[in-house]
């Protein structure tokens, strides 16, 4: 059975623009807000996270499974960050990350794990997953980690 495409795009930007002031200091031109690919199968969590991130000024695309998320990575633009659940249908988040790292054009996209299950330290190190947030999520700490990760990927 083929997975149903469950990709949604939520674009929300408060009056201030991007999570910082929204202006590129070098050019003075409004900067495009960082984009996040949210890979989460729980409908309620996916929707609430997308709403919170949109209110923070991020462009958010959502996928309910890793297969759809991999298809999304095959087309531009490249997301600034991936928020990745581990327990997903069809393919788990660890398999997704291993495949993403083999795709040269998107291998460098940072990933923050959001999960209800543990993640062994050696697995996290092998897959370059330095940040894991456990459900229920600590929203302020997660938002700070997202800000830091996106500030490193903005050109």
N, CA, C and O atoms as a GROMACS GRO file, in nm:
protein
  620
    1UNK      N    1   0.084  -0.117   0.000
    1UNK     CA    2   0.000   0.000   0.000
    1UNK      C    3   0.088   0.124   0.000
    1UNK      O    4   0.179   0.136   0.083
    2UNK      N    5   0.063   0.214  -0.091
    2UNK     CA    6   0.143   0.336  -0.102
    2UNK      C    7   0.100   0.436   0.004
    2UNK      O    8  -0.020   0.448   0.032
    3UNK      N    9   0.196   0.509   0.064
    3UNK     CA   10   0.159   0.608   0.164
    3UNK      C   11   0.084   0.723   0.100
    3UNK      O   12   0.109   0.760  -0.015
    4UNK      N   13  -0.007   0.778   0.175
    4UNK     CA   14  -0.080   0.894   0.130
    4UNK      C   15   0.007   1.015   0.153
    4UNK      O   16   0.063   1.032   0.261
    5UNK      N   17   0.020   1.100   0.053
    5UNK     CA   18   0.102   1.220   0.068
    5UNK      C   19   0.039   1.307   0.175
    5UNK      O   20  -0.074   1.353   0.161
    6UNK      N   21   0.114   1.330   0.280
    6UNK     CA   22   0.061   1.406   0.392
    6UNK      C   23   0.149   1.527   0.419
    6UNK      O   24   0.183   1.555   0.534
    7UNK      N   25   0.184   1.598   0.315
    7UNK     CA   26   0.270   1.714   0.329
    7UNK      C   27   0.184   1.838   0.326
    7UNK      O   28   0.103   1.857   0.236
    8UNK      N   29   0.201   1.919   0.424
    8UNK     CA   30   0.130   2.046   0.426
    8UNK      C   31   0.232   2.157   0.445
    8UNK      O   32   0.336   2.137   0.507
    9UNK      N   33   0.202   2.271   0.391
    9UNK     CA   34   0.291   2.384   0.406
    9UNK      C   35   0.217   2.492   0.482
    9UNK      O   36   0.106   2.532   0.445
   10UNK      N   37   0.278   2.537   0.587
   10UNK     CA   38   0.221   2.642   0.667
   10UNK      C   39   0.319   2.758   0.663
   10UNK      O   40   0.433   2.746   0.707
   11UNK      N   41   0.274   2.869   0.611
   11UNK     CA   42   0.360   2.986   0.604
   11UNK      C   43   0.293   3.092   0.689
   11UNK      O   44   0.182   3.136   0.661
   12UNK      N   45   0.363   3.132   0.792
   12UNK     CA   46   0.311   3.234   0.880
   12UNK      C   47   0.424   3.325   0.918
   12UNK      O   48   0.535   3.278   0.946
   13UNK      N   49   0.399   3.451   0.919
   13UNK     CA   50   0.502   3.545   0.956
   13UNK      C   51   0.439   3.660   1.031
   13UNK      O   52   0.352   3.729   0.978
   14UNK      N   53   0.483   3.682   1.156
   14UNK     CA   54   0.430   3.795   1.229
   14UNK      C   55   0.479   3.924   1.166
   14UNK      O   56   0.565   3.921   1.078
   15UNK      N   57   0.426   4.036   1.210
   15UNK     CA   58   0.463   4.164   1.152
   15UNK      C   59   0.613   4.186   1.148
   15UNK      O   60   0.664   4.251   1.057
   16UNK      N   61   0.684   4.132   1.247
   16UNK     CA   62   0.829   4.152   1.253
   16UNK      C   63   0.906   4.069   1.154
   16UNK      O   64   1.026   4.091   1.139
   17UNK      N   65   0.845   3.974   1.086
   17UNK     CA   66   0.915   3.893   0.987
   17UNK      C   67   0.978   3.771   1.048
   17UNK      O   68   0.912   3.695   1.120
   18UNK      N   69   1.107   3.750   1.020
   18UNK     CA   70   1.179   3.632   1.064
   18UNK      C   71   1.197   3.635   1.216
   18UNK      O   72   1.169   3.736   1.280
   19UNK      N   73   1.245   3.523   1.274
   19UNK     CA   74   1.261   3.516   1.418
   19UNK      C   75   1.350   3.626   1.475
   19UNK      O   76   1.333   3.663   1.591
   20UNK      N   77   1.444   3.679   1.398
   20UNK     CA   78   1.517   3.795   1.445
   20UNK      C   79   1.440   3.917   1.399
   20UNK      O   80   1.318   3.919   1.412
   21UNK      N   81   1.506   4.020   1.346
   21UNK     CA   82   1.431   4.137   1.301
   21UNK      C   83   1.384   4.125   1.157
   21UNK      O   84   1.313   4.213   1.109
   22UNK      N   85   1.424   4.018   1.086
   22UNK     CA   86   1.376   3.994   0.951
   22UNK      C   87   1.448   4.071   0.843
   22UNK      O   88   1.407   4.067   0.727
   23UNK      N   89   1.555   4.142   0.878
   23UNK     CA   90   1.628   4.220   0.780
   23UNK      C   91   1.772   4.172   0.775
   23UNK      O   92   1.837   4.156   0.878
   24UNK      N   93   1.822   4.151   0.654
   24UNK     CA   94   1.961   4.112   0.634
   24UNK      C   95   2.047   4.234   0.665
   24UNK      O   96   2.036   4.336   0.596
   25UNK      N   97   2.134   4.227   0.767
   25UNK     CA   98   2.211   4.344   0.804
   25UNK      C   99   2.307   4.391   0.695
   25UNK      O  100   2.338   4.510   0.687
   26UNK      N  101   2.353   4.300   0.610
   26UNK     CA  102   2.447   4.338   0.505
   26UNK      C  103   2.379   4.418   0.394
   26UNK      O  104   2.435   4.516   0.344
   27UNK      N  105   2.260   4.377   0.354
   27UNK     CA  106   2.194   4.441   0.240
   27UNK      C  107   2.080   4.534   0.279
   27UNK      O  108   2.038   4.618   0.200
   28UNK      N  109   2.029   4.517   0.401
   28UNK     CA  110   1.914   4.597   0.442
   28UNK      C  111   1.784   4.548   0.382
   28UNK      O  112   1.680   4.613   0.398
   29UNK      N  113   1.787   4.435   0.312
   29UNK     CA  114   1.670   4.379   0.246
   29UNK      C  115   1.605   4.279   0.341
   29UNK      O  116   1.673   4.209   0.416
   30UNK      N  117   1.472   4.272   0.337
   30UNK     CA  118   1.401   4.175   0.420
   30UNK      C  119   1.450   4.035   0.388
   30UNK      O  120   1.451   3.993   0.272
   31UNK      N  121   1.489   3.964   0.491
   31UNK     CA  122   1.540   3.828   0.474
   31UNK      C  123   1.424   3.729   0.471
   31UNK      O  124   1.321   3.750   0.535
   32UNK      N  125   1.444   3.621   0.396
   32UNK     CA  126   1.344   3.514   0.394
   32UNK      C  127   1.354   3.439   0.526
   32UNK      O  128   1.464   3.403   0.568
   33UNK      N  129   1.241   3.414   0.592
   33UNK     CA  130   1.248   3.344   0.721
   33UNK      C  131   1.300   3.201   0.703
   33UNK      O  132   1.278   3.140   0.599
   34UNK      N  133   1.368   3.150   0.804
   34UNK     CA  134   1.414   3.012   0.798
   34UNK      C  135   1.296   2.916   0.782
   34UNK      O  136   1.186   2.942   0.830
   35UNK      N  137   1.322   2.805   0.712
   35UNK     CA  138   1.216   2.706   0.691
   35UNK      C  139   1.248   2.579   0.768
   35UNK      O  140   1.363   2.540   0.783
   36UNK      N  141   1.142   2.517   0.816
   36UNK     CA  142   1.155   2.396   0.896
   36UNK      C  143   1.070   2.287   0.834
   36UNK      O  144   0.953   2.309   0.800
   37UNK      N  145   1.130   2.170   0.818
   37UNK     CA  146   1.056   2.051   0.777
   37UNK      C  147   1.025   1.974   0.904
   37UNK      O  148   1.116   1.922   0.969
   38UNK      N  149   0.898   1.966   0.941
   38UNK     CA  150   0.853   1.898   1.061
   38UNK      C  151   0.801   1.760   1.022
   38UNK      O  152   0.702   1.748   0.951
   39UNK      N  153   0.870   1.656   1.070
   39UNK     CA  154   0.834   1.519   1.038
   39UNK      C  155   0.780   1.455   1.166
   39UNK      O  156   0.856   1.414   1.254
   40UNK      N  157   0.648   1.447   1.173
   40UNK     CA  158   0.579   1.400   1.294
   40UNK      C  159   0.448   1.336   1.253
   40UNK      O  160   0.369   1.396   1.180
   41UNK      N  161   0.423   1.214   1.299
   41UNK     CA  162   0.301   1.144   1.260
   41UNK      C  163   0.181   1.177   1.348
   41UNK      O  164   0.067   1.152   1.307
   42UNK      N  165   0.202   1.231   1.466
   42UNK     CA  166   0.090   1.265   1.554
   42UNK      C  167   0.026   1.395   1.504
   42UNK      O  168   0.085   1.502   1.510
   43UNK      N  169  -0.098   1.382   1.456
   43UNK     CA  170  -0.169   1.494   1.394
   43UNK      C  171  -0.178   1.615   1.486
   43UNK      O  172  -0.153   1.728   1.444
   44UNK      N  173  -0.215   1.592   1.612
   44UNK     CA  174  -0.233   1.703   1.706
   44UNK      C  175  -0.100   1.773   1.736
   44UNK      O  176  -0.093   1.895   1.735
   45UNK      N  177   0.004   1.697   1.762
   45UNK     CA  178   0.135   1.757   1.791
   45UNK      C  179   0.189   1.829   1.669
   45UNK      O  180   0.243   1.939   1.680
   46UNK      N  181   0.174   1.767   1.553
   46UNK     CA  182   0.221   1.829   1.428
   46UNK      C  183   0.152   1.963   1.407
   46UNK      O  184   0.218   2.062   1.375
   47UNK      N  185   0.022   1.967   1.424
   47UNK     CA  186  -0.053   2.091   1.405
   47UNK      C  187  -0.016   2.198   1.506
   47UNK      O  188   0.001   2.314   1.470
   48UNK      N  189  -0.004   2.159   1.632
   48UNK     CA  190   0.028   2.260   1.735
   48UNK      C  191   0.171   2.311   1.719
   48UNK      O  192   0.196   2.430   1.735
   49UNK      N  193   0.264   2.222   1.688
   49UNK     CA  194   0.402   2.267   1.665
   49UNK      C  195   0.411   2.359   1.544
   49UNK      O  196   0.481   2.460   1.548
   50UNK      N  197   0.341   2.324   1.438
   50UNK     CA  198   0.343   2.408   1.318
   50UNK      C  199   0.287   2.546   1.348
   50UNK      O  200   0.338   2.647   1.298
   51UNK      N  201   0.182   2.552   1.429
   51UNK     CA  202   0.123   2.681   1.466
   51UNK      C  203   0.220   2.764   1.549
   51UNK      O  204   0.238   2.883   1.523
   52UNK      N  205   0.282   2.701   1.648
   52UNK     CA  206   0.379   2.772   1.733
   52UNK      C  207   0.496   2.822   1.650
   52UNK      O  208   0.538   2.937   1.664
   53UNK      N  209   0.550   2.736   1.565
   53UNK     CA  210   0.665   2.776   1.482
   53UNK      C  211   0.628   2.885   1.383
   53UNK      O  212   0.706   2.977   1.360
   54UNK      N  213   0.509   2.875   1.325
   54UNK     CA  214   0.463   2.980   1.235
   54UNK      C  215   0.451   3.113   1.306
   54UNK      O  216   0.487   3.217   1.251
   55UNK      N  217   0.399   3.111   1.430
   55UNK     CA  218   0.386   3.234   1.509
   55UNK      C  219   0.523   3.293   1.543
   55UNK      O  220   0.535   3.413   1.566
   56UNK      N  221   0.625   3.208   1.547
   56UNK     CA  222   0.762   3.253   1.574
   56UNK      C  223   0.828   3.308   1.447
   56UNK      O  224   0.939   3.361   1.454
   57UNK      N  225   0.760   3.297   1.333
   57UNK     CA  226   0.812   3.354   1.210
   57UNK      C  227   0.878   3.256   1.115
   57UNK      O  228   0.935   3.297   1.014
   58UNK      N  229   0.871   3.127   1.145
   58UNK     CA  230   0.931   3.026   1.057
   58UNK      C  231   0.832   2.984   0.950
   58UNK      O  232   0.711   2.987   0.971
   59UNK      N  233   0.884   2.945   0.835
   59UNK     CA  234   0.804   2.878   0.734
   59UNK      C  235   0.810   2.730   0.769
   59UNK      O  236   0.918   2.674   0.790
   60UNK      N  237   0.696   2.666   0.776
   60UNK     CA  238   0.691   2.527   0.821
   60UNK      C  239   0.624   2.440   0.716
   60UNK      O  240   0.516   2.473   0.666
   61UNK      N  241   0.690   2.330   0.682
   61UNK     CA  242   0.629   2.226   0.600
   61UNK      C  243   0.620   2.102   0.688
   61UNK      O  244   0.714   2.070   0.761
   62UNK      N  245   0.509   2.034   0.681
   62UNK     CA  246   0.486   1.919   0.766
   62UNK      C  247   0.474   1.791   0.684
   62UNK      O  248   0.421   1.791   0.573
   63UNK      N  249   0.525   1.684   0.740
   63UNK     CA  250   0.511   1.553   0.680
   63UNK      C  251   0.474   1.455   0.791
   63UNK      O  252   0.531   1.460   0.900
   64UNK      N  253   0.380   1.366   0.762
   64UNK     CA  254   0.335   1.269   0.861
   64UNK      C  255   0.419   1.142   0.860
   64UNK      O  256   0.401   1.056   0.946
   65UNK      N  257   0.511   1.129   0.764
   65UNK     CA  258   0.597   1.011   0.761
   65UNK      C  259   0.729   1.042   0.692
   65UNK      O  260   0.742   1.142   0.620
   66UNK      N  261   0.826   0.955   0.714
   66UNK     CA  262   0.961   0.978   0.663
   66UNK      C  263   0.971   0.964   0.512
   66UNK      O  264   1.053   1.032   0.449
   67UNK      N  265   0.890   0.878   0.452
   67UNK     CA  266   0.896   0.863   0.306
   67UNK      C  267   0.856   0.993   0.236
   67UNK      O  268   0.923   1.036   0.142
   68UNK      N  269   0.749   1.055   0.282
   68UNK     CA  270   0.707   1.183   0.224
   68UNK      C  271   0.813   1.291   0.249
   68UNK      O  272   0.839   1.375   0.163
   69UNK      N  273   0.874   1.287   0.367
   69UNK     CA  274   0.977   1.385   0.399
   69UNK      C  275   1.098   1.369   0.306
   69UNK      O  276   1.156   1.468   0.262
   70UNK      N  277   1.137   1.245   0.277
   70UNK     CA  278   1.248   1.223   0.183
   70UNK      C  279   1.214   1.276   0.044
   70UNK      O  280   1.299   1.335  -0.022
   71UNK      N  281   1.090   1.256   0.001
   71UNK     CA  282   1.048   1.310  -0.129
   71UNK      C  283   1.056   1.462  -0.128
   71UNK      O  284   1.095   1.523  -0.227
   72UNK      N  285   1.018   1.523  -0.016
   72UNK     CA  286   1.025   1.669  -0.006
   72UNK      C  287   1.169   1.718  -0.020
   72UNK      O  288   1.193   1.823  -0.080
   73UNK      N  289   1.263   1.645   0.036
   73UNK     CA  290   1.404   1.686   0.030
   73UNK      C  291   1.461   1.680  -0.111
   73UNK      O  292   1.566   1.738  -0.138
   74UNK      N  293   1.394   1.610  -0.200
   74UNK     CA  294   1.442   1.598  -0.338
   74UNK      C  295   1.415   1.721  -0.422
   74UNK      O  296   1.462   1.729  -0.535
   75UNK      N  297   1.340   1.817  -0.369
   75UNK     CA  298   1.312   1.939  -0.446
   75UNK      C  299   1.348   2.063  -0.364
   75UNK      O  300   1.336   2.064  -0.241
   76UNK      N  301   1.391   2.168  -0.435
   76UNK     CA  302   1.422   2.292  -0.364
   76UNK      C  303   1.294   2.365  -0.323
   76UNK      O  304   1.187   2.335  -0.375
   77UNK      N  305   1.306   2.456  -0.232
   77UNK     CA  306   1.426   2.497  -0.160
   77UNK      C  307   1.456   2.402  -0.044
   77UNK      O  308   1.369   2.330   0.006
   78UNK      N  309   1.580   2.404  -0.005
   78UNK     CA  310   1.627   2.320   0.103
   78UNK      C  311   1.583   2.381   0.236
   78UNK      O  312   1.603   2.501   0.258
   79UNK      N  313   1.523   2.301   0.325
   79UNK     CA  314   1.486   2.355   0.456
   79UNK      C  315   1.609   2.394   0.537
   79UNK      O  316   1.718   2.340   0.517
   80UNK      N  317   1.591   2.486   0.629
   80UNK     CA  318   1.699   2.528   0.718
   80UNK      C  319   1.723   2.426   0.828
   80UNK      O  320   1.834   2.416   0.881
   81UNK      N  321   1.617   2.351   0.863
   81UNK     CA  322   1.622   2.260   0.977
   81UNK      C  323   1.516   2.152   0.959
   81UNK      O  324   1.412   2.174   0.897
   82UNK      N  325   1.544   2.034   1.014
   82UNK     CA  326   1.446   1.926   1.019
   82UNK      C  327   1.417   1.894   1.165
   82UNK      O  328   1.509   1.866   1.242
   83UNK      N  329   1.289   1.897   1.201
   83UNK     CA  330   1.245   1.848   1.332
   83UNK      C  331   1.192   1.708   1.306
   83UNK      O  332   1.098   1.691   1.229
   84UNK      N  333   1.250   1.608   1.371
   84UNK     CA  334   1.227   1.470   1.333
   84UNK      C  335   1.183   1.383   1.451
   84UNK      O  336   1.253   1.373   1.552
   85UNK      N  337   1.067   1.322   1.435
   85UNK     CA  338   1.022   1.221   1.530
   85UNK      C  339   1.095   1.091   1.498
   85UNK      O  340   1.136   1.070   1.384
   86UNK      N  341   1.110   1.004   1.596
   86UNK     CA  342   1.176   0.875   1.573
   86UNK      C  343   1.076   0.767   1.533
   86UNK      O  344   1.099   0.694   1.437
   87UNK      N  345   0.966   0.758   1.605
   87UNK     CA  346   0.866   0.654   1.578
   87UNK      C  347   0.771   0.704   1.471
   87UNK      O  348   0.680   0.782   1.499
   88UNK      N  349   0.791   0.659   1.348
   88UNK     CA  350   0.712   0.702   1.232
   88UNK      C  351   0.665   0.580   1.154
   88UNK      O  352   0.729   0.475   1.158
   89UNK      N  353   0.553   0.594   1.080
   89UNK     CA  354   0.509   0.482   0.996
   89UNK      C  355   0.600   0.467   0.873
   89UNK      O  356   0.663   0.563   0.830
   90UNK      N  357   0.605   0.349   0.818
   90UNK     CA  358   0.678   0.312   0.696
   90UNK      C  359   0.829   0.307   0.714
   90UNK      O  360   0.893   0.212   0.669
   91UNK      N  361   0.886   0.406   0.780
   91UNK     CA  362   1.030   0.415   0.800
   91UNK      C  363   1.051   0.500   0.925
   91UNK      O  364   0.989   0.606   0.939
   92UNK      N  365   1.137   0.455   1.016
   92UNK     CA  366   1.154   0.535   1.136
   92UNK      C  367   1.249   0.652   1.112
   92UNK      O  368   1.315   0.660   1.008
   93UNK      N  369   1.255   0.741   1.208
   93UNK     CA  370   1.335   0.862   1.195
   93UNK      C  371   1.484   0.835   1.182
   93UNK      O  372   1.555   0.912   1.117
   94UNK      N  373   1.532   0.727   1.242
   94UNK     CA  374   1.675   0.695   1.232
   94UNK      C  375   1.711   0.650   1.090
   94UNK      O  376   1.816   0.686   1.038
   95UNK      N  377   1.622   0.571   1.028
   95UNK     CA  378   1.645   0.532   0.888
   95UNK      C  379   1.640   0.654   0.798
   95UNK      O  380   1.721   0.668   0.706
   96UNK      N  381   1.544   0.744   0.824
   96UNK     CA  382   1.535   0.868   0.747
   96UNK      C  383   1.666   0.945   0.756
   96UNK      O  384   1.720   0.988   0.654
   97UNK      N  385   1.717   0.962   0.878
   97UNK     CA  386   1.841   1.040   0.897
   97UNK      C  387   1.958   0.975   0.825
   97UNK      O  388   2.039   1.045   0.764
   98UNK      N  389   1.969   0.844   0.831
   98UNK     CA  390   2.077   0.775   0.762
   98UNK      C  391   2.069   0.800   0.611
   98UNK      O  392   2.171   0.823   0.546
   99UNK      N  393   1.949   0.794   0.554
   99UNK     CA  394   1.933   0.820   0.411
   99UNK      C  395   1.958   0.967   0.377
   99UNK      O  396   2.021   0.998   0.276
  100UNK      N  397   1.911   1.057   0.462
  100UNK     CA  398   1.934   1.200   0.439
  100UNK      C  399   2.084   1.231   0.433
  100UNK      O  400   2.128   1.309   0.349
  101UNK      N  401   2.161   1.170   0.520
  101UNK     CA  402   2.305   1.195   0.524
  101UNK      C  403   2.377   1.142   0.400
  101UNK      O  404   2.489   1.182   0.372
  102UNK      N  405   2.311   1.050   0.326
  102UNK     CA  406   2.370   0.998   0.202
  102UNK      C  407   2.331   1.081   0.080
  102UNK      O  408   2.377   1.054  -0.031
  103UNK      N  409   2.247   1.183   0.100
  103UNK     CA  410   2.204   1.271  -0.009
  103UNK      C  411   2.289   1.398  -0.001
  103UNK      O  412   2.260   1.486   0.081
  104UNK      N  413   2.394   1.411  -0.083
  104UNK     CA  414   2.489   1.521  -0.067
  104UNK      C  415   2.426   1.661  -0.063
  104UNK      O  416   2.474   1.748   0.011
  105UNK      N  417   2.321   1.683  -0.140
  105UNK     CA  418   2.262   1.817  -0.146
  105UNK      C  419   2.185   1.856  -0.020
  105UNK      O  420   2.158   1.974   0.000
  106UNK      N  421   2.151   1.761   0.065
  106UNK     CA  422   2.075   1.792   0.187
  106UNK      C  423   2.137   1.730   0.313
  106UNK      O  424   2.079   1.739   0.422
  107UNK      N  425   2.253   1.670   0.299
  107UNK     CA  426   2.316   1.602   0.413
  107UNK      C  427   2.351   1.699   0.526
  107UNK      O  428   2.357   1.658   0.642
  108UNK      N  429   2.374   1.824   0.493
  108UNK     CA  430   2.417   1.921   0.593
  108UNK      C  431   2.302   1.988   0.669
  108UNK      O  432   2.327   2.069   0.757
  109UNK      N  433   2.178   1.956   0.636
  109UNK     CA  434   2.066   2.015   0.708
  109UNK      C  435   2.066   1.962   0.851
  109UNK      O  436   2.064   1.841   0.872
  110UNK      N  437   2.070   2.052   0.949
  110UNK     CA  438   2.070   2.004   1.088
  110UNK      C  439   1.935   1.941   1.123
  110UNK      O  440   1.831   1.977   1.068
  111UNK      N  441   1.940   1.847   1.217
  111UNK     CA  442   1.822   1.775   1.261
  111UNK      C  443   1.812   1.784   1.413
  111UNK      O  444   1.910   1.762   1.484
  112UNK      N  445   1.694   1.817   1.459
  112UNK     CA  446   1.663   1.811   1.602
  112UNK      C  447   1.558   1.702   1.618
  112UNK      O  448   1.455   1.703   1.551
  113UNK      N  449   1.586   1.608   1.708
  113UNK     CA  450   1.496   1.496   1.731
  113UNK      C  451   1.393   1.534   1.837
  113UNK      O  452   1.426   1.592   1.940
  114UNK      N  453   1.268   1.498   1.809
  114UNK     CA  454   1.159   1.509   1.906
  114UNK      C  455   1.100   1.369   1.919
  114UNK      O  456   1.054   1.312   1.820
  115UNK      N  457   1.101   1.314   2.040
  115UNK     CA  458   1.064   1.174   2.053
  115UNK      C  459   1.006   1.141   2.190
  115UNK      O  460   1.030   1.211   2.289
  116UNK      N  461   0.932   1.034   2.194
  116UNK     CA  462   0.882   0.980   2.320
  116UNK      C  463   0.966   0.861   2.365
  116UNK      O  464   0.948   0.810   2.476
  117UNK      N  465   1.057   0.816   2.281
  117UNK     CA  466   1.142   0.702   2.313
  117UNK      C  467   1.286   0.748   2.334
  117UNK      O  468   1.324   0.857   2.290
  118UNK      N  469   1.365   0.666   2.399
  118UNK     CA  470   1.505   0.699   2.422
  118UNK      C  471   1.587   0.686   2.293
  118UNK      O  472   1.546   0.621   2.197
  119UNK      N  473   1.701   0.750   2.296
  119UNK     CA  474   1.794   0.742   2.183
  119UNK      C  475   1.932   0.713   2.240
  119UNK      O  476   1.987   0.793   2.316
  120UNK      N  477   1.987   0.598   2.204
  120UNK     CA  478   2.118   0.561   2.256
  120UNK      C  479   2.225   0.660   2.209
  120UNK      O  480   2.225   0.703   2.094
  121UNK      N  481   2.313   0.695   2.300
  121UNK     CA  482   2.418   0.794   2.273
  121UNK      C  483   2.500   0.759   2.150
  121UNK      O  484   2.529   0.846   2.068
  122UNK      N  485   2.538   0.633   2.135
  122UNK     CA  486   2.623   0.593   2.021
  122UNK      C  487   2.546   0.607   1.889
  122UNK      O  488   2.606   0.641   1.786
  123UNK      N  489   2.417   0.582   1.890
  123UNK     CA  490   2.336   0.599   1.769
  123UNK      C  491   2.325   0.747   1.736
  123UNK      O  492   2.339   0.786   1.620
  124UNK      N  493   2.301   0.829   1.837
  124UNK     CA  494   2.292   0.974   1.816
  124UNK      C  495   2.423   1.029   1.760
  124UNK      O  496   2.422   1.114   1.670
  125UNK      N  497   2.535   0.982   1.812
  125UNK     CA  498   2.666   1.028   1.762
  125UNK      C  499   2.689   0.981   1.620
  125UNK      O  500   2.735   1.058   1.536
  126UNK      N  501   2.659   0.855   1.591
  126UNK     CA  502   2.680   0.800   1.457
  126UNK      C  503   2.599   0.875   1.351
  126UNK      O  504   2.646   0.895   1.240
  127UNK      N  505   2.477   0.916   1.387
  127UNK     CA  506   2.388   0.983   1.291
  127UNK      C  507   2.394   1.135   1.303
  127UNK      O  508   2.314   1.205   1.240
  128UNK      N  509   2.487   1.187   1.383
  128UNK     CA  510   2.502   1.331   1.404
  128UNK      C  511   2.370   1.394   1.446
  128UNK      O  512   2.317   1.484   1.380
  129UNK      N  513   2.318   1.343   1.556
  129UNK     CA  514   2.194   1.393   1.614
  129UNK      C  515   2.225   1.444   1.756
  129UNK      O  516   2.196   1.376   1.854
  130UNK      N  517   2.284   1.562   1.765
  130UNK     CA  518   2.330   1.611   1.895
  130UNK      C  519   2.220   1.659   1.989
  130UNK      O  520   2.243   1.670   2.109
  131UNK      N  521   2.100   1.686   1.936
  131UNK     CA  522   1.994   1.739   2.020
  131UNK      C  523   1.868   1.654   2.013
  131UNK      O  524   1.813   1.629   1.906
  132UNK      N  525   1.824   1.610   2.130
  132UNK     CA  526   1.702   1.532   2.140
  132UNK      C  527   1.612   1.595   2.244
  132UNK      O  528   1.656   1.627   2.355
  133UNK      N  529   1.486   1.614   2.209
  133UNK     CA  530   1.386   1.665   2.302
  133UNK      C  531   1.281   1.557   2.320
  133UNK      O  532   1.230   1.500   2.224
  134UNK      N  533   1.250   1.530   2.447
  134UNK     CA  534   1.155   1.425   2.479
  134UNK      C  535   1.015   1.483   2.498
  134UNK      O  536   0.997   1.593   2.551
  135UNK      N  537   0.917   1.406   2.452
  135UNK     CA  538   0.777   1.445   2.467
  135UNK      C  539   0.732   1.410   2.609
  135UNK      O  540   0.769   1.304   2.659
  136UNK      N  541   0.655   1.494   2.674
  136UNK     CA  542   0.605   1.623   2.627
  136UNK      C  543   0.721   1.722   2.616
  136UNK      O  544   0.813   1.723   2.697
  137UNK      N  545   0.713   1.805   2.513
  137UNK     CA  546   0.822   1.895   2.477
  137UNK      C  547   0.831   2.014   2.571
  137UNK      O  548   0.730   2.069   2.615
  138UNK      N  549   0.954   2.054   2.601
  138UNK     CA  550   0.980   2.177   2.674
  138UNK      C  551   0.988   2.287   2.567
  138UNK      O  552   1.093   2.308   2.507
  139UNK      N  553   0.876   2.356   2.545
  139UNK     CA  554   0.865   2.450   2.435
  139UNK      C  555   0.973   2.558   2.435
  139UNK      O  556   1.035   2.580   2.331
  140UNK      N  557   0.999   2.628   2.548
  140UNK     CA  558   1.102   2.733   2.544
  140UNK      C  559   1.241   2.680   2.507
  140UNK      O  560   1.313   2.743   2.430
  141UNK      N  561   1.278   2.564   2.561
  141UNK     CA  562   1.410   2.508   2.528
  141UNK      C  563   1.415   2.462   2.382
  141UNK      O  564   1.517   2.480   2.315
  142UNK      N  565   1.306   2.404   2.333
  142UNK     CA  566   1.302   2.362   2.193
  142UNK      C  567   1.313   2.483   2.101
  142UNK      O  568   1.388   2.481   2.004
  143UNK      N  569   1.238   2.590   2.130
  143UNK     CA  570   1.244   2.710   2.046
  143UNK      C  571   1.383   2.771   2.046
  143UNK      O  572   1.430   2.820   1.943
  144UNK      N  573   1.450   2.770   2.159
  144UNK     CA  574   1.587   2.823   2.166
  144UNK      C  575   1.681   2.737   2.080
  144UNK      O  576   1.766   2.792   2.009
  145UNK      N  577   1.667   2.606   2.086
  145UNK     CA  578   1.751   2.517   2.005
  145UNK      C  579   1.724   2.540   1.856
  145UNK      O  580   1.817   2.539   1.775
  146UNK      N  581   1.599   2.561   1.820
  146UNK     CA  582   1.564   2.588   1.680
  146UNK      C  583   1.625   2.720   1.635
  146UNK      O  584   1.679   2.728   1.525
  147UNK      N  585   1.616   2.823   1.718
  147UNK     CA  586   1.676   2.954   1.684
  147UNK      C  587   1.826   2.939   1.659
  147UNK      O  588   1.878   2.990   1.560
  148UNK      N  589   1.893   2.868   1.748
  148UNK     CA  590   2.038   2.849   1.733
  148UNK      C  591   2.070   2.773   1.604
  148UNK      O  592   2.158   2.812   1.528
  149UNK      N  593   1.998   2.664   1.579
  149UNK     CA  594   2.024   2.582   1.460
  149UNK      C  595   1.996   2.662   1.332
  149UNK      O  596   2.074   2.654   1.236
  150UNK      N  597   1.889   2.738   1.330
  150UNK     CA  598   1.855   2.815   1.211
  150UNK      C  599   1.949   2.932   1.189
  150UNK      O  600   1.976   2.970   1.075
  151UNK      N  601   2.000   2.990   1.296
  151UNK     CA  602   2.094   3.102   1.279
  151UNK      C  603   2.225   3.054   1.219
  151UNK      O  604   2.294   3.132   1.154
  152UNK      N  605   2.260   2.928   1.240
  152UNK     CA  606   2.383   2.874   1.180
  152UNK      C  607   2.364   2.837   1.034
  152UNK      O  608   2.463   2.827   0.961
  153UNK      N  609   2.240   2.818   0.989
  153UNK     CA  610   2.219   2.772   0.852
  153UNK      C  611   2.177   2.884   0.758
  153UNK      O  612   2.174   2.865   0.637
  154UNK      N  613   2.144   3.002   0.813
  154UNK     CA  614   2.102   3.112   0.729
  154UNK      C  615   2.224   3.170   0.659
  154UNK      O  616   2.325   3.198   0.723
  155UNK      N  617   2.213   3.189   0.527
  155UNK     CA  618   2.326   3.240   0.451
  155UNK      C  619   2.335   3.389   0.460
  155UNK      O  620   2.425   3.450   0.402
   0.00000   0.00000   0.00000
